[in-house]
Amino acid sequence: MSIEITVLFDVVPDRMEQVTAAFRELCAATRQEEGALRFDACLSEEHENVVVLVEDWADQTAIDLHMKQEYVADFLTKVDGAYLRAPYVHRLRPLDA
């Protein structure tokens, strides 16, 4: 079974353009990783300035390797200080699991 994660980012309004550009770069690079089954950044329809990251990974090893990539560190540098509060991470599991 794969590992599904969603992360909600509440972005400082005047940093939204910079953050969405950084997410586009991160998504493009991450989708090339072998264990990345899905990696999409989406804008919330209900909440202005909220970016939702939707991830699906083959396994924990794939996540661990992803977090060690240089472009992940670059992304984190680009978005430093761009959030109103810490990102809200949801690691998901099926209801009947």
C-alpha positions as CSV (number, residue, x, y, z in Angstrom):
1,M,0.0,0.0,0.0
2,S,1.3,3.5,-0.9
3,I,1.6,6.4,1.6
4,E,-0.7,9.3,1.0
5,I,0.0,12.7,2.5
6,T,-1.6,16.1,2.2
7,V,-0.1,19.3,3.5
8,L,-1.9,22.6,3.9
9,F,0.2,25.8,3.6
10,D,-1.3,29.1,4.8
11,V,0.8,31.6,2.7
12,V,1.5,35.2,3.6
13,P,-0.6,37.0,0.9
14,D,2.3,39.1,-0.6
15,R,4.5,36.0,-0.9
16,M,1.9,33.9,-2.8
17,E,3.5,34.4,-6.3
18,Q,6.9,33.5,-5.0
19,V,5.6,30.4,-3.2
20,T,3.6,29.1,-6.1
21,A,6.6,29.5,-8.4
22,A,8.7,27.5,-5.9
23,F,6.0,24.8,-5.7
24,R,5.9,24.5,-9.5
25,E,9.7,23.8,-9.6
26,L,9.5,21.4,-6.7
27,C,6.6,19.4,-8.2
28,A,8.3,19.2,-11.6
29,A,11.5,17.8,-10.0
30,T,9.8,15.5,-7.6
31,R,7.6,13.9,-10.2
32,Q,10.8,12.5,-11.8
33,E,11.6,10.5,-8.6
34,E,11.0,6.8,-8.9
35,G,8.9,6.4,-5.8
36,A,6.7,9.5,-6.3
37,L,3.3,8.3,-7.5
38,R,1.7,11.7,-7.2
39,F,3.0,15.1,-6.2
40,D,0.7,18.0,-6.9
41,A,0.4,21.5,-5.5
42,C,-3.2,22.9,-5.6
43,L,-4.8,26.1,-4.7
44,S,-7.7,25.9,-2.3
45,E,-11.1,27.0,-3.7
46,E,-12.4,27.8,-0.3
47,H,-9.5,29.6,1.4
48,E,-7.5,32.3,-0.2
49,N,-3.7,32.0,0.0
50,V,-3.8,28.3,0.9
51,V,-1.8,25.8,-1.1
52,V,-2.5,22.1,-0.6
53,L,0.2,19.6,-1.5
54,V,-1.1,16.2,-2.4
55,E,1.4,13.4,-2.3
56,D,1.4,9.7,-2.9
57,W,4.6,7.7,-2.3
58,A,5.5,4.1,-3.0
59,D,6.9,3.7,0.5
60,Q,8.8,5.4,3.4
61,T,12.1,4.9,1.7
62,A,10.9,7.0,-1.3
63,I,9.9,9.8,1.1
64,D,13.2,9.6,3.0
65,L,15.1,9.9,-0.3
66,H,12.9,12.8,-1.5
67,M,13.7,14.8,1.7
68,K,17.4,14.4,1.0
69,Q,17.2,16.0,-2.5
70,E,19.0,19.2,-3.1
71,Y,15.9,20.7,-4.8
72,V,13.9,20.1,-1.6
73,A,16.5,22.1,0.4
74,D,16.3,24.8,-2.3
75,F,12.5,24.9,-2.1
76,L,12.6,25.3,1.7
77,T,15.1,28.2,1.4
78,K,12.8,29.9,-1.2
79,V,9.7,29.7,1.0
80,D,11.3,30.4,4.3
81,G,9.1,32.9,6.2
82,A,6.3,32.7,3.7
83,Y,3.8,30.9,5.9
84,L,1.4,32.5,8.5
85,R,1.7,29.3,10.6
86,A,3.5,25.9,10.3
87,P,2.2,23.7,7.5
88,Y,-0.5,21.3,8.6
89,V,0.5,17.8,7.6
90,H,-2.0,14.9,7.2
91,R,-0.6,11.4,6.7
92,L,-3.6,9.4,5.5
93,R,-4.7,5.9,6.0
94,P,-7.8,4.1,4.8
95,L,-10.7,4.0,7.2
96,D,-10.7,0.2,7.4
97,A,-7.0,-0.2,7.7
